[in-house]
Amino acid sequence: MALSNPFLAELAAAFGIATEFWDWKGRHTEVTDETVIAILAAMDVDASDPEHARTSLEALRQRPWTRLLPPCVVMEQGTPRTVQVHLPEGNWVRVAVRLEEGGFRDVPQVRDDEPPRWIDGVLTGQASFELPADLPLGYHRLQATTEAGQSESTLVVSPAFLGFPPSMGEKRAWGYAAQLYSVTSADSWGVGDLADLADLATWSATQQFAGFVLVNPLHAAQPEPPLEASPYLPTSRRYVNPLYIRPELIPEFAELDEKSRARIAHLKSRLRKDLAGESLICRNEVWEAKIEALRVIYEHGLRPVRRMAFNDFWRREGRSLTQFATWSALVTRFGGDWREWPAELRRPSSPTVALFAQQHVDQIIFYAWLQWVADNQLRAAQSAATDAGMRIGIMNDLAVGVSPWSAEAWTFGNLFADGIGVGAPPDPFNQAGQDWGQAPWRPDRLDDLSYAPFRNMVAGILRHSGGIRVDHIMGMFRLWWIPKGLGPGQGAYVRYNHEAMVGILALEAHRAGALVVGEDLGVVEPWVRTYLRDRGILGTSIAWFERDEGGRPLAPEEWREYCLASVTTHDLPPTAGYLAGDHIRLQHELGLLTESLETELAAAEHDRATYIRTLRERGFLTADPATTEDIVQALHRYLVATPSRVLCASLTDAVGDRRTQNQPGTSTEYPNWRIPLSGPDGRPMSLEQLYTDERAFRLAGIMNDFSGPILLPRSETELVV
């Protein structure tokens, strides 16, 4: 049924809350009063009854008229933009742009026929000004001067079209997608780290001729166990998980005395002994050993020039790093959920927090130092990638959000909607819907803050990478909000200012010379993909999901040029497992299917047979009978035949791995994000074994569109030339 009163419906529209949607079976579904009222309450809007809804609506209508300037204006370069100014009727105002690089541009006034209004006893008028189309790219200040004084707000001028970075030229690029934690070497500490990433990139570039390595989000997790296994549920998206640090590559390690080096060697050897025979990634044990080793190195101190570099890093990061390091120290004392801390510690601006910081200054410096070290090693990984010839290098993944108990939620407070989770409505692969356990940003607060948290986060990720993949980029357009106490199917879509968020994303990528890929899978409004393409943002195309109107595999020539094309993704099993129907059996075991196992397996087999038939008809699969590897290779030949400019192969497909990294809709029911990279036999495979893996070289030959496979090195030390 429709919403019960018109005030509630108008409030929902004003705050971007969709009151209806079409589910995955095409059924029209209306959102209930309960859902809308709960979402509005999370944005501090009381709509609990018609009278409160009417009062809240009137306050909302007046809000723009209480401000001289809007808090943030985002425009595309090349297109003029009109901005409204509000001030007492009859008063004069002059508007100008204070440019980021210095200087001013006057903004001309244009006609505005909006009549004045009485606002808090003052007759208030509206004046319109047209921002010129030729303003330079950047973050400027919009300045309004009146007889009462001067006011400023943020003006963002973004590129109208981003496209491919100059480093790509007119060529196609391909690369591997890897879960970094799963790719361990003989020298790492049981979890793939940033040194392993540098080596993986070097191997991929020099031996496989790949142009990038796409890794899982490297965002920061908790500072002490138990660590969240999912890289998509971080505590901060601006900072790096120090679990990925390689202690031995910190310059101060070489300066340690014999006793300290022996201490670190003992920690590492004991860890290896404790983890011997483990079939899963053991983050907690690894971090407990690694952080002790890192403290040994930290306590050695820094040479004067290194101290200068560290201090400069901290200065540039500013309050954000200080608050993150303070939060980390507080967690070790009061627990991982700041919502359960003493009340006087729940706000970073609290005097009690300042006192705690004074009393624990060395611990806070340590956590800031960890971020400096991680930043240096991430920069080294990107340098290794580009030095080895990669035209893009490391492509980082940006998670949709953070947990409600995260450092970001503590730092930014009411930027996050309280009592709301983020997820997805039911779909064919998650028929009960999904609750990702994340807290969403409030669209209204983002605007009030001029999107500073978002733009600082994106800039930080792009600082040492050649590309960024935005997980669930539809979240910049709308997110599925789930009020606390309601199931995933009882949520509603809430809209964001996509022009502002995509514009800032494009501006930061332009400045970094980086590629941007948006993961636009799942339920997507058709116009969203068109909008992203028009802004030069790549989409994501997965072979299993690309179908024509008849449900058949989409012909290669009909695929998008502006997309990252791959066979599978991290939320599906590797192709070998997908072909075997492993995901169907797993969902059945976990109680995630709404249809019978037999029905789902039959549908999966039909899809598999349809694809194999298509592969044979197009000449991509000739082996008869065909092995699993034959089909995997044929599917990647299918990718190569598309016009897509960026291709991606999963590292798990390259080595014949079968187990899925993540089963959506689960948390602890399945060992999500803890599966090591393994061969077809299920045995973990080291990075060194990857260097001479025949399957990987055969697949790389296909991805490069070579007439034959890349020759396998005769030894680990031989180069492919």
C-alpha positions as CSV (number, residue, x, y, z in Angstrom):
1,M,0.0,0.0,0.0
2,A,1.1,3.6,-0.5
3,L,2.4,5.8,2.4
4,S,-0.4,6.8,4.8
5,N,-0.1,10.6,4.6
6,P,1.1,13.2,2.0
7,F,3.6,14.9,4.4
8,L,5.4,11.6,4.8
9,A,5.5,11.0,1.1
10,E,6.8,14.5,0.4
11,L,9.5,14.1,3.1
12,A,10.5,10.8,1.6
13,A,10.9,12.4,-1.8
14,A,12.9,15.3,-0.4
15,F,15.3,13.0,1.3
16,G,15.6,10.7,-1.7
17,I,13.8,7.7,-0.1
18,A,12.2,5.6,-2.7
19,T,8.8,4.5,-1.7
20,E,8.6,1.6,-4.3
21,F,10.9,-0.7,-6.2
22,W,10.7,-3.7,-8.5
23,D,12.2,-6.9,-7.1
24,W,14.4,-9.4,-9.0
25,K,11.3,-11.2,-10.3
26,G,9.8,-8.0,-11.7
27,R,7.2,-7.6,-9.0
28,H,6.2,-4.1,-7.9
29,T,6.8,-3.6,-4.2
30,E,5.8,-0.6,-2.1
31,V,7.8,0.5,1.0
32,T,5.9,0.7,4.3
33,D,5.4,3.7,6.6
34,E,7.5,1.9,9.2
35,T,10.5,1.7,6.9
36,V,10.3,5.4,5.8
37,I,9.7,6.7,9.3
38,A,12.8,4.8,10.6
39,I,15.0,6.0,7.8
40,L,13.9,9.6,8.3
41,A,14.6,9.3,12.1
42,A,18.1,8.2,11.2
43,M,18.5,11.6,9.5
44,D,17.2,13.4,12.6
45,V,13.8,14.0,11.0
46,D,10.7,13.3,13.1
47,A,7.9,11.9,11.0
48,S,6.4,9.6,13.6
49,D,2.9,11.0,13.0
50,P,1.3,13.3,10.4
51,E,1.6,16.4,12.5
52,H,5.4,15.9,13.2
53,A,5.8,15.0,9.5
54,R,4.1,18.3,8.5
55,T,6.4,20.3,10.9
56,S,9.5,18.6,9.6
57,L,8.5,19.2,6.0
58,E,8.0,23.0,6.6
59,A,11.5,23.2,8.3
60,L,13.0,21.4,5.3
61,R,11.4,23.8,2.8
62,Q,12.9,26.8,4.7
63,R,16.4,25.4,5.2
64,P,18.0,26.6,1.9
65,W,16.6,30.1,2.7
66,T,18.4,30.3,6.0
67,R,21.8,30.1,4.3
68,L,23.5,32.8,2.3
69,L,25.3,30.1,0.1
70,P,24.7,26.4,-0.4
71,P,27.4,24.4,1.5
72,C,28.8,22.8,-1.6
73,V,28.4,23.2,-5.3
74,V,29.8,20.7,-7.8
75,M,29.8,21.5,-11.5
76,E,31.2,19.9,-14.7
77,Q,33.8,21.9,-16.5
78,G,32.4,23.2,-19.8
79,T,28.8,23.5,-18.5
80,P,27.7,26.7,-16.7
81,R,25.9,26.3,-13.4
82,T,23.4,28.5,-11.7
83,V,23.7,29.0,-7.9
84,Q,21.1,30.6,-5.6
85,V,22.0,33.1,-2.8
86,H,19.6,34.0,0.0
87,L,19.7,37.3,1.9
88,P,17.4,39.9,3.4
89,E,15.3,41.4,0.6
90,G,16.7,44.6,-0.8
91,N,20.3,43.9,0.4
92,W,23.2,43.9,-2.1
93,V,25.5,40.9,-2.7
94,R,28.5,40.3,-4.9
95,V,29.6,36.7,-5.7
96,A,33.0,35.6,-6.8
97,V,35.1,32.5,-7.1
98,R,38.4,32.4,-5.2
99,L,40.5,30.0,-7.3
100,E,42.4,27.1,-5.8
101,E,45.6,28.2,-7.5
102,G,45.1,31.9,-6.6
103,G,43.1,34.8,-8.1
104,F,39.4,35.6,-8.3
105,R,36.7,35.3,-10.9
106,D,33.6,37.5,-10.6
107,V,30.3,35.6,-11.1
108,P,27.5,37.5,-13.0
109,Q,24.0,37.7,-11.7
110,V,21.2,36.4,-13.8
111,R,17.4,36.8,-13.6
112,D,15.6,35.1,-10.7
113,D,11.8,35.5,-10.4
114,E,11.4,33.6,-7.2
115,P,9.3,35.8,-4.8
116,P,10.7,36.6,-1.3
117,R,9.7,34.7,1.8
118,W,9.4,35.4,5.5
119,I,12.1,33.4,7.3
120,D,12.3,33.7,11.0
121,G,10.7,37.2,10.9
122,V,13.0,38.4,8.1
123,L,11.8,39.0,4.5
124,T,14.3,37.0,2.6
125,G,15.0,37.2,-1.1
126,Q,16.7,34.9,-3.6
127,A,19.3,35.9,-6.2
128,S,20.8,33.7,-8.9
129,F,24.3,33.8,-10.3
130,E,25.7,31.8,-13.2
131,L,29.1,30.1,-12.7
132,P,31.1,30.3,-15.9
133,A,31.7,27.2,-17.9
134,D,35.5,27.8,-18.3
135,L,36.4,27.7,-14.6
136,P,39.6,25.5,-14.1
137,L,39.4,22.1,-12.6
138,G,39.9,22.0,-8.8
139,Y,38.5,22.8,-5.4
140,H,37.7,26.5,-5.2
141,R,35.9,28.7,-2.8
142,L,32.6,30.4,-3.7
143,Q,32.5,33.8,-2.0
144,A,29.5,36.0,-1.3
145,T,30.1,39.5,0.0
146,T,27.2,41.5,1.5
147,E,26.9,44.6,3.7
148,A,26.8,42.3,6.7
149,G,30.1,40.6,5.8
150,Q,31.5,37.7,3.8
151,S,30.6,34.0,3.5
152,E,32.3,31.2,1.7
153,S,31.5,27.6,0.6
154,T,33.1,24.9,-1.5
155,L,33.0,24.9,-5.3
156,V,34.2,21.8,-7.1
157,V,34.9,21.9,-10.8
158,S,35.3,18.3,-12.2
159,P,36.1,17.0,-15.6
160,A,33.1,16.3,-17.7
161,F,34.7,13.2,-19.1
162,L,37.5,11.1,-17.4
163,G,38.2,8.2,-19.8
164,F,41.3,6.2,-19.9
165,P,44.5,7.5,-18.3
166,P,47.3,8.8,-20.6
167,S,49.5,5.8,-19.5
168,M,47.2,3.5,-21.4
169,G,47.2,5.4,-24.7
170,E,45.0,3.7,-27.2
171,K,46.0,0.2,-26.1
172,R,44.0,-2.5,-24.3
173,A,45.1,-3.5,-20.8
174,W,44.6,-6.7,-18.9
175,G,45.6,-7.8,-15.4
176,Y,45.0,-10.2,-12.6
177,A,42.5,-9.8,-9.8
178,A,43.9,-11.1,-6.5
179,Q,43.0,-11.4,-2.9
180,L,46.3,-10.2,-1.5
181,Y,46.0,-11.8,1.9
182,S,45.7,-15.2,0.1
183,V,48.9,-14.9,-1.9
184,T,51.7,-15.8,0.5
185,S,55.4,-16.2,-0.1
186,A,58.2,-18.0,1.7
187,D,59.2,-14.7,3.3
188,S,55.8,-13.4,4.4
189,W,54.2,-14.0,7.8
190,G,51.3,-16.2,6.8
191,V,49.3,-13.5,5.1
192,G,50.1,-12.0,1.7
193,D,51.6,-8.5,2.3
194,L,52.8,-5.4,0.4
195,A,56.1,-7.0,-0.5
196,D,54.3,-9.9,-2.0
197,L,52.1,-7.4,-3.9
198,A,55.3,-5.8,-5.4
199,D,56.6,-9.2,-6.4
200,L,53.3,-10.3,-7.8
201,A,53.1,-7.2,-9.9
202,T,56.7,-7.6,-11.1
203,W,56.0,-11.2,-12.1
204,S,52.7,-10.3,-13.7
205,A,54.4,-7.5,-15.7
206,T,57.6,-9.1,-16.8
207,Q,56.6,-12.7,-17.2
208,Q,52.9,-12.4,-18.1
209,F,52.8,-8.9,-19.8
210,A,49.9,-7.8,-17.6
211,G,49.1,-4.1,-17.2
212,F,47.7,-4.1,-13.7
213,V,47.0,-6.1,-10.5
214,L,43.6,-5.5,-9.0
215,V,43.6,-6.2,-5.2
216,N,41.0,-6.5,-2.5
217,P,40.4,-3.4,-0.3
218,L,43.6,-2.8,1.8
219,H,41.6,-0.7,4.3
220,A,42.5,-0.7,8.0
221,A,41.0,-3.2,10.3
222,Q,40.9,-3.3,14.1
223,P,44.2,-2.8,15.9
224,E,44.0,-6.0,17.9
225,P,42.2,-9.4,17.6
226,P,39.7,-10.5,16.8
227,L,40.3,-9.0,13.4
228,E,37.4,-8.7,10.9
229,A,38.1,-11.1,8.1
230,S,36.2,-9.2,5.4
231,P,38.2,-6.5,3.6
232,Y,34.8,-5.0,2.7
233,L,33.9,-4.3,6.3
234,P,36.8,-2.1,7.4
235,T,37.3,0.3,10.2
236,S,38.7,3.0,8.0
237,R,38.8,3.3,4.2
238,R,41.4,6.1,4.3
239,Y,44.1,4.2,6.1
240,V,45.8,0.9,5.3
241,N,45.6,-2.4,7.3
242,P,49.1,-2.7,8.9
243,L,48.7,-6.4,8.7
244,Y,50.0,-6.0,5.2
245,I,53.3,-4.5,6.3
246,R,56.5,-6.6,5.8
247,P,58.6,-5.9,8.9
248,E,61.9,-6.9,7.4
249,L,61.6,-4.2,4.7
250,I,61.4,-1.3,7.1
251,P,64.7,0.5,6.8
252,E,65.2,0.5,10.6
253,F,65.1,-3.3,10.6
254,A,68.6,-3.3,9.0
255,E,69.9,-1.1,11.9
256,L,68.7,-3.4,14.7
257,D,71.2,-5.0,17.0
258,E,71.6,-8.8,17.0
259,K,69.4,-9.3,20.0
260,S,66.4,-7.4,18.4
261,R,66.8,-9.2,15.1
262,A,66.9,-12.5,16.9
263,R,63.7,-11.6,18.7
264,I,61.9,-10.9,15.4
265,A,63.3,-14.1,13.9
266,H,62.0,-16.0,16.9
267,L,58.5,-14.5,16.6
268,K,58.3,-15.4,12.9
269,S,59.6,-19.0,13.4
270,R,57.2,-19.6,16.3
271,L,54.4,-18.3,14.2
272,R,55.2,-20.6,11.3
273,K,55.4,-23.6,13.8
274,D,52.0,-22.6,15.3
275,L,50.4,-22.3,11.8
276,A,51.8,-25.5,10.4
277,G,49.0,-27.6,8.9
278,E,46.4,-24.8,9.0
279,S,44.2,-24.8,6.0
280,L,42.9,-21.3,6.4
281,I,44.4,-17.8,6.7
282,C,44.9,-17.0,10.4
283,R,44.8,-13.2,10.7
284,N,44.7,-13.0,14.5
285,E,47.7,-15.2,15.1
286,V,49.7,-13.4,12.3
287,W,48.9,-10.0,13.6
288,E,49.8,-10.8,17.2
289,A,53.2,-11.9,16.1
290,K,53.7,-9.2,13.6
291,I,52.7,-6.3,15.8
292,E,55.2,-7.4,18.4
293,A,57.9,-7.4,15.8
294,L,56.8,-4.0,14.6
295,R,57.1,-2.6,18.1
296,V,60.7,-3.9,18.3
297,I,61.5,-1.9,15.1
298,Y,59.5,1.1,16.3
299,E,61.4,1.3,19.6
300,H,64.7,1.4,17.8
301,G,63.9,5.0,16.7
302,L,64.4,7.0,13.6
303,R,67.4,8.7,12.1
304,P,66.9,12.5,11.8
305,V,66.0,12.5,8.2
306,R,63.6,9.6,8.6
307,R,62.1,11.4,11.6
308,M,61.6,14.5,9.3
309,A,59.8,12.3,6.7
310,F,57.6,10.8,9.3
311,N,56.7,14.1,10.8
312,D,55.9,15.5,7.4
313,F,53.6,12.6,6.7
314,W,51.8,13.2,9.9
315,R,51.6,16.9,9.2
316,R,50.0,16.3,5.8
317,E,47.5,13.8,7.1
318,G,46.6,16.2,10.0
319,R,43.8,15.6,12.4
320,S,42.5,12.6,10.5
321,L,45.6,10.5,11.3
322,T,45.7,11.8,14.9
323,Q,42.1,10.8,15.5
324,F,42.6,7.4,13.8
325,A,45.7,6.7,15.9
326,T,43.9,7.8,19.0
327,W,41.0,5.6,18.2
328,S,43.4,2.7,17.8
329,A,44.9,3.3,21.2
330,L,41.5,3.6,22.8
331,V,40.4,0.3,21.3
332,T,43.3,-1.5,23.0
333,R,42.1,-0.1,26.4
334,F,38.3,-0.1,26.1
335,G,37.4,-2.6,23.4
336,G,36.5,-2.7,19.7
337,D,33.1,-1.1,19.8
338,W,33.3,2.6,20.7
339,R,29.6,2.7,21.3
340,E,30.2,0.7,24.5
341,W,33.0,3.0,25.8
342,P,32.4,5.4,28.7
343,A,30.2,8.2,27.4
344,E,32.9,10.8,27.7
345,L,35.1,8.9,25.2
346,R,32.5,8.5,22.5
347,R,33.4,11.8,20.8
348,P,36.9,12.6,19.5
349,S,36.5,16.2,20.5
350,S,35.9,15.3,24.2
351,P,38.3,16.7,26.8
352,T,38.6,13.2,28.2
353,V,39.9,12.0,24.9
354,A,42.4,14.8,24.8
355,L,43.6,13.8,28.3
356,F,43.8,10.1,27.2
357,A,45.9,11.2,24.2
358,Q,48.3,13.1,26.5
359,Q,48.7,10.1,28.7
360,H,49.3,7.6,25.9
361,V,51.2,9.7,23.4
362,D,53.8,7.1,22.6
363,Q,51.1,4.5,21.7
364,I,49.4,7.0,19.5
365,I,52.7,7.8,17.7
366,F,53.2,4.1,17.2
367,Y,49.9,3.7,15.4
368,A,50.6,6.8,13.2
369,W,54.0,5.3,12.5
370,L,52.4,2.1,11.3
371,Q,50.4,4.1,8.7
372,W,53.6,5.8,7.5
373,V,55.3,2.5,7.1
374,A,52.3,1.0,5.2
375,D,52.1,4.1,3.0
376,N,55.8,3.7,2.1
377,Q,55.5,0.0,1.3
378,L,52.4,0.6,-0.8
379,R,54.2,3.3,-2.7
380,A,57.1,0.8,-3.2
381,A,54.6,-1.7,-4.6
382,Q,53.2,0.7,-7.1
383,S,56.8,1.8,-8.1
384,A,57.7,-1.9,-8.6
385,A,54.7,-2.4,-10.8
386,T,55.3,0.7,-13.1
387,D,59.1,0.1,-13.1
388,A,58.4,-3.4,-14.4
389,G,56.4,-1.9,-17.3
390,M,52.8,-1.9,-16.0
391,R,50.8,0.9,-17.6
392,I,48.4,1.0,-14.7
393,G,50.1,-0.8,-11.9
394,I,48.2,-1.4,-8.7
395,M,44.4,-1.0,-8.8
396,N,43.0,-0.6,-5.4
397,D,39.4,-1.5,-4.4
398,L,37.2,0.9,-2.5
399,A,34.7,-0.8,-0.1
400,V,31.1,0.5,0.0
401,G,31.3,1.4,3.7
402,V,32.5,0.7,7.2
403,S,31.1,-0.9,10.3
404,P,29.0,1.1,12.8
405,W,31.7,0.5,15.5
406,S,34.5,1.7,13.1
407,A,37.1,4.4,13.5
408,E,35.3,6.4,10.8
409,A,31.9,6.2,12.7
410,W,33.7,7.4,15.9
411,T,35.5,10.2,14.1
412,F,32.7,11.6,12.0
413,G,29.8,11.0,14.4
414,N,26.4,12.0,12.9
415,L,27.8,11.8,9.3
416,F,26.6,8.2,9.6
417,A,22.9,7.2,9.9
418,D,22.3,5.7,13.3
419,G,20.4,2.4,13.5
420,I,20.7,1.7,9.8
421,G,22.4,-1.1,7.9
422,V,23.4,-1.3,4.3
423,G,22.8,-4.2,2.0
424,A,20.8,-5.4,-1.0
425,P,17.3,-6.5,-1.6
426,P,16.7,-10.1,-2.6
427,D,18.2,-11.1,-5.9
428,P,18.7,-14.4,-7.8
429,F,22.0,-15.1,-6.1
430,N,21.0,-14.0,-2.6
431,Q,17.3,-14.7,-2.4
432,A,16.9,-13.7,1.2
433,G,18.5,-10.3,0.6
434,Q,21.8,-9.1,2.1
435,D,22.7,-7.0,5.2
436,W,26.4,-6.1,4.9
437,G,26.7,-4.8,8.4
438,Q,27.8,-1.4,7.3
439,A,26.7,2.1,8.4
440,P,25.7,4.4,5.6
441,W,26.8,8.0,5.2
442,R,23.9,10.5,5.5
443,P,23.5,12.4,2.1
444,D,22.5,15.6,3.9
445,R,25.6,15.6,6.1
446,L,27.9,14.8,3.3
447,D,26.7,17.9,1.6
448,D,27.1,20.0,4.8
449,L,30.7,18.8,5.0
450,S,31.4,19.6,1.3
451,Y,32.1,15.9,0.8
452,A,35.5,16.4,2.5
453,P,35.5,12.9,4.1
454,F,34.8,11.3,0.7
455,R,37.3,13.3,-1.3
456,N,40.1,12.9,1.2
457,M,39.4,9.1,1.2
458,V,39.6,8.9,-2.6
459,A,42.7,11.0,-2.8
460,G,44.4,8.8,-0.2
461,I,43.6,5.6,-2.1
462,L,44.8,7.1,-5.4
463,R,48.0,8.4,-3.9
464,H,49.9,5.2,-4.7
465,S,47.9,3.4,-7.3
466,G,47.1,3.6,-11.0
467,G,43.5,2.8,-10.7
468,I,40.5,2.4,-8.4
469,R,37.7,-0.1,-8.5
470,V,34.6,1.3,-6.7
471,D,32.7,-1.6,-5.2
472,H,29.0,-1.2,-5.7
473,I,29.3,2.1,-7.4
474,M,25.5,2.4,-7.4
475,G,26.0,3.4,-3.8
476,M,27.0,6.9,-5.1
477,F,23.5,7.0,-6.7
478,R,21.4,5.1,-4.1
479,L,21.9,2.6,-1.3
480,W,19.6,0.0,0.2
481,W,19.1,1.2,3.8
482,I,17.8,-1.4,6.3
483,P,16.4,0.0,9.6
484,K,17.5,-1.9,12.7
485,G,15.1,-4.7,13.6
486,L,13.8,-5.1,10.0
487,G,15.0,-7.7,7.5
488,P,16.9,-7.0,4.2
489,G,13.7,-7.3,2.3
490,Q,12.1,-4.5,4.3
491,G,14.6,-1.8,3.4
492,A,14.4,1.1,0.9
493,Y,16.6,2.8,-1.5
494,V,18.0,6.2,-0.4
495,R,19.5,8.5,-3.1
496,Y,22.8,10.3,-2.9
497,N,24.0,13.3,-4.9
498,H,25.7,11.2,-7.6
499,E,26.7,14.3,-9.6
500,A,28.8,15.5,-6.6
501,M,30.3,12.1,-5.7
502,V,31.1,11.0,-9.3
503,G,32.4,14.5,-10.0
504,I,34.8,14.4,-7.1
505,L,35.8,10.8,-8.0
506,A,36.6,11.9,-11.5
507,L,38.5,15.0,-10.4
508,E,40.8,13.0,-8.0
509,A,41.4,10.3,-10.7
510,H,42.2,13.0,-13.2
511,R,44.8,14.5,-10.9
512,A,46.3,11.1,-10.2
513,G,46.2,10.0,-13.8
514,A,44.3,6.9,-12.7
515,L,41.7,4.6,-14.2
516,V,38.3,4.3,-12.5
517,V,36.1,1.2,-12.6
518,G,32.7,1.1,-11.1
519,E,31.3,-2.3,-10.1
520,D,27.8,-1.9,-11.5
521,L,26.5,-5.4,-11.0
522,G,23.2,-6.4,-9.5
523,V,20.0,-4.3,-9.6
524,V,21.0,-1.1,-11.5
525,E,18.8,1.5,-13.0
526,P,19.6,1.5,-16.7
527,W,20.3,5.3,-16.8
528,V,23.1,4.8,-14.2
529,R,25.3,2.9,-16.6
530,T,24.7,5.5,-19.3
531,Y,25.6,8.3,-16.9
532,L,28.8,6.6,-15.9
533,R,29.8,5.9,-19.5
534,D,29.1,9.6,-20.4
535,R,31.4,10.6,-17.5
536,G,34.2,8.2,-18.7
537,I,33.8,5.8,-15.7
538,L,34.2,2.1,-16.7
539,G,31.5,-0.4,-15.7
540,T,32.0,-4.1,-14.8
541,S,30.9,-6.9,-17.1
542,I,31.0,-10.5,-15.8
543,A,30.6,-13.3,-18.4
544,W,28.0,-15.2,-16.4
545,F,25.8,-12.2,-16.2
546,E,26.1,-10.8,-19.7
547,R,23.0,-12.0,-21.5
548,D,20.9,-11.0,-24.5
549,E,17.2,-10.5,-24.5
550,G,16.7,-14.2,-25.1
551,G,18.8,-15.2,-22.1
552,R,21.7,-16.4,-24.2
553,P,25.3,-15.3,-23.6
554,L,25.8,-11.9,-25.0
555,A,27.8,-12.0,-28.3
556,P,31.3,-10.7,-27.7
557,E,31.0,-7.9,-30.1
558,E,28.0,-6.5,-28.2
559,W,30.0,-6.1,-24.9
560,R,30.8,-2.6,-23.7
561,E,34.1,-0.9,-24.6
562,Y,34.1,1.1,-21.3
563,C,34.1,-1.8,-18.9
564,L,36.4,-4.1,-16.9
565,A,35.5,-7.4,-18.4
566,S,36.1,-10.7,-16.6
567,V,34.6,-14.2,-16.3
568,T,34.0,-14.2,-12.5
569,T,34.3,-12.0,-9.5
570,H,35.2,-12.3,-5.8
571,D,31.6,-12.9,-4.8
572,L,31.4,-16.0,-7.0
573,P,33.5,-19.1,-6.9
574,P,36.4,-19.4,-9.3
575,T,35.3,-20.5,-12.7
576,A,36.2,-24.1,-12.0
577,G,33.9,-24.1,-9.0
578,Y,31.2,-22.2,-10.8
579,L,31.2,-24.8,-13.6
580,A,30.8,-27.6,-11.1
581,G,27.9,-25.8,-9.4
582,D,29.8,-25.5,-6.1
583,H,28.1,-22.2,-5.3
584,I,24.6,-23.9,-5.6
585,R,25.5,-26.7,-3.2
586,L,27.1,-24.3,-0.7
587,Q,24.0,-22.0,-0.7
588,H,21.9,-25.1,-0.1
589,E,24.0,-26.2,2.8
590,L,23.8,-22.7,4.3
591,G,20.0,-22.5,3.8
592,L,20.2,-19.6,1.4
593,L,18.1,-21.0,-1.4
594,T,14.4,-20.4,-1.8
595,E,14.1,-23.0,-4.5
596,S,15.0,-26.7,-4.2
597,L,18.6,-27.9,-4.7
598,E,17.6,-29.9,-7.7
599,T,15.8,-27.0,-9.3
600,E,18.8,-24.7,-8.8
601,L,21.3,-27.3,-10.0
602,A,19.2,-28.0,-13.1
603,A,19.1,-24.2,-13.9
604,A,22.9,-23.9,-13.4
605,E,23.5,-26.9,-15.7
606,H,21.3,-25.3,-18.3
607,D,23.3,-22.1,-18.1
608,R,26.6,-24.0,-18.3
609,A,25.4,-26.0,-21.3
610,T,24.2,-22.9,-23.0
611,Y,27.6,-21.2,-22.5
612,I,29.5,-24.2,-23.7
613,R,27.4,-24.5,-26.8
614,T,28.0,-20.8,-27.5
615,L,31.7,-21.2,-27.0
616,R,31.8,-24.1,-29.5
617,E,29.6,-22.2,-32.0
618,R,32.0,-19.2,-31.9
619,G,35.1,-21.4,-32.2
620,F,36.5,-20.6,-28.8
621,L,36.2,-24.2,-27.5
622,T,37.3,-27.0,-29.8
623,A,38.4,-29.7,-27.4
624,D,36.0,-32.6,-27.3
625,P,35.5,-33.8,-24.7
626,A,36.5,-30.6,-22.9
627,T,38.2,-30.4,-19.6
628,T,37.5,-27.8,-17.0
629,E,40.7,-26.0,-18.0
630,D,39.6,-26.1,-21.6
631,I,36.4,-24.3,-20.8
632,V,38.1,-21.8,-18.5
633,Q,40.5,-20.9,-21.3
634,A,37.6,-20.7,-23.8
635,L,35.7,-18.3,-21.6
636,H,38.8,-16.0,-21.5
637,R,39.1,-16.2,-25.3
638,Y,35.5,-15.0,-25.3
639,L,36.6,-11.9,-23.3
640,V,39.5,-11.2,-25.6
641,A,37.0,-11.1,-28.5
642,T,35.0,-8.3,-26.9
643,P,35.8,-4.6,-27.6
644,S,36.3,-4.1,-23.8
645,R,39.4,-2.0,-23.3
646,V,40.3,-3.5,-19.9
647,L,40.2,-7.2,-19.3
648,C,40.7,-9.0,-15.9
649,A,41.5,-12.6,-15.1
650,S,41.1,-13.9,-11.6
651,L,44.4,-15.3,-10.2
652,T,42.3,-18.2,-8.9
653,D,41.3,-19.0,-12.5
654,A,45.0,-18.8,-13.6
655,V,46.0,-21.6,-11.2
656,G,42.8,-23.7,-11.3
657,D,41.6,-22.9,-7.8
658,R,38.1,-24.0,-7.0
659,R,37.0,-22.6,-3.6
660,T,35.1,-19.4,-3.3
661,Q,36.6,-16.6,-1.2
662,N,33.2,-15.2,-0.1
663,Q,29.6,-16.4,0.1
664,P,27.4,-13.3,0.2
665,G,24.7,-13.4,2.9
666,T,26.9,-15.2,5.4
667,S,29.4,-14.1,8.1
668,T,30.8,-17.0,10.1
669,E,28.8,-19.8,8.5
670,Y,31.5,-20.1,5.9
671,P,35.2,-19.1,6.2
672,N,34.8,-16.0,4.1
673,W,38.0,-14.2,3.1
674,R,40.2,-16.9,4.8
675,I,40.8,-19.2,1.8
676,P,44.5,-19.3,0.7
677,L,45.3,-19.4,-3.0
678,S,45.3,-23.0,-4.0
679,G,45.8,-25.3,-7.0
680,P,43.3,-27.7,-8.5
681,D,44.1,-30.2,-5.8
682,G,43.0,-27.8,-3.1
683,R,46.5,-27.5,-1.6
684,P,47.7,-24.0,-0.8
685,M,50.0,-22.5,-3.4
686,S,52.8,-20.1,-2.6
687,L,53.8,-17.1,-4.6
688,E,57.0,-18.9,-5.6
689,Q,55.0,-21.8,-7.0
690,L,52.9,-19.3,-9.0
691,Y,56.1,-18.2,-10.8
692,T,56.4,-21.5,-12.7
693,D,52.7,-22.5,-12.8
694,E,51.9,-23.8,-16.3
695,R,48.2,-23.0,-16.2
696,A,49.0,-19.4,-15.4
697,F,51.3,-19.1,-18.4
698,R,48.7,-20.7,-20.7
699,L,46.0,-18.3,-19.6
700,A,48.4,-15.3,-19.9
701,G,49.0,-16.3,-23.5
702,I,45.3,-16.1,-24.1
703,M,44.8,-12.7,-22.3
704,N,47.6,-11.3,-24.4
705,D,46.0,-12.7,-27.6
706,F,49.2,-14.4,-28.5
707,S,49.1,-17.1,-31.2
708,G,50.6,-19.5,-28.7
709,P,51.2,-19.8,-25.0
710,I,53.9,-17.9,-23.2
711,L,57.0,-20.1,-22.8
712,L,57.4,-21.4,-19.2
713,P,60.7,-20.5,-17.6
714,R,63.0,-23.5,-17.2
715,S,63.8,-22.3,-13.7
716,E,62.6,-19.7,-11.2
717,T,65.5,-17.5,-12.0
718,E,65.0,-17.5,-15.8
719,L,63.3,-14.6,-17.4
720,V,60.7,-14.7,-20.1
721,V,62.0,-12.5,-22.9
